[in-house]
């Protein structure tokens, strides 16, 4: 019998998985996934399928990949202030930068 590397259960049906130079012994796929599956860089969930790779980083889905890409974009520049006699008028609203009329 072999002992699971994740939970320590001594099981006669334990199996080994090798990935590259890493080998683990497990009593269930749940334990194997917990120990060996990659994590999404955006949400942290385990990647059980192919996932999405962008610039060498793994994500669980296209949505998380896009979220990471959007977060990496430079911050928008400061709002433009137009000078009007006797007052300042901001041309940017607080709702994402739409120009007011």
Number of C-alpha atoms within 10 A of each C-alpha: 10 16 17 20 18 18 13 13 15 14 14 10 11 17 17 13 12 10 8 6 5 8 12 16 18 26 22 16 11 10 18 20 15 12 15 17 14 18 17 20 15 17 14 12 13 18 18 11 10 10 16 17 14 12 5 7 12 19 26 23 17 13 12 18 21 14 12 17 11 10 9 9 8 7 7 8 6 7 13 11 11 11 10 8 7 5 8 10 12 13 14 16 11 8 7 8 11 10 13 9 5
